[in-house]
Amino acid sequence: KKSSGTNFEFTTSNVLWRATLKSLDFLPLTNVDYTGGVIIYDWYSVDNSKEQIKISVQFLNNELRSDSVKIVAHKKTCDSSDRCSNSKIDQNFSDNTKEKIITAARLLKIEEIKN
């Protein structure tokens, strides 16, 4: 039975889903919704605890194309008195993250075809 509209099932066999989890495996997960096609990562900081990033991934369809994935990234910056402000990270960051996921998905697809 073929799905229509925006309801897609994203199981572990979906290369975009697996590539996202693999590409962003260093980020802590907050919410994973296979049916809704959404992965939300928690706040993460590498060296600077005053700056953190948070990434949300929405799968718009299950085709291996760049417009199948939507990335939204936010940055939280806190000052010395722990007052924090949130802002959306520029589109280049989201585009680079999306490209990393698409590249990983292509490699997974090639591996599947070989096997």
N, C-alpha and C positions, 0 to 999 in steps of 0.2 A: 504494500500500500504506500503510495507516495504522499509525502507531507506537503502542505501548502501553507501560505502565509509566512509568519515568522516563527512558527513552532518547529524546532529541529531537535532531534535527539543526538547529543554529543557524547558518545560512549568512548571508551578507551581505544576503539578501533579507528576513530577519526584522527587523521594525521595532523590537522590544525590544533586539535585539543592536546594531543600528545606532544607536539612541538612546543606549544606554549608552556606546558608543565615542565618540559625539559629545559627550555631556554631561560625560564625564570625560576628555576628550582632553588635558588639561593634566597628567594623572598618567602616570608611566612604567609601562609594562606589564611584568609579570614572566612571566605564563603566560596563554595564551589557548587554550581547548579548545572548539572548535566542537561537537564531538560530545557532550561531557559537559555543555555549557552553562555553562561557568565562565570568568570573567575575574578574574584576580588582578593587582592593581596593586602596584607597589613602594612603599617608603617615600618620602614626599614632605613637603617643608617649604617654606613660603612665605618667611617672614622669619626665624623663630627656628630656628636649626639645632639647638637643644636639644630641640625638639618636632617630631615627625613623625607623619603619619597613613599608614595602609595600609588599602586597601579591597578587599574580595572581593565579587564579584557572582555569584550562582548563579541560573540560570534554571530555574524549576520546571516551566514549560510555556511554550508559545509564544503563548498568548492574551494580548491586550492588557488585562490586569487587574493591579491592585496586588499581588495574591497570587501573581503569576507570577514575581516577582523577589524574591530574598532578598539583603539587603545586610548584610555584617558589616564593621565598621570598628574598627580598633585605633589607639591612640595610644602612641607611644614617647616617653618623657621622659628626658633625660639630665641629670645634674648637672654641676658644673664639673670633676669628676674623671673624666668620661666613663663613669660608672656609669649604666646605663639600666634603666628598668622599663617594661614593656608593660602596657596595660590596654585593655579593651574600651570603646569610646566609647558614650555613652548612646544609647538607642533613638531619641531625637528626631533625632539626626544622621543615623542610618541611614534613618529615615522620610522626612526632608527630601530626602536623596539619591535615594531611591526615587521620591518624588513628582516630582522634577526629571526623572528618566529617563522616567517614565510620561507626563508632559506633552510631552516631546520626541518620544516614540513616537506620541502622538496627532497631533501636528503633522505628523510624517512620513507617517502613515497618511492624513491629509487631503490632503496633497500628492500621494500616490499615486492617490487617488480622483479628484482634479482632472485628473491627467494621464491 
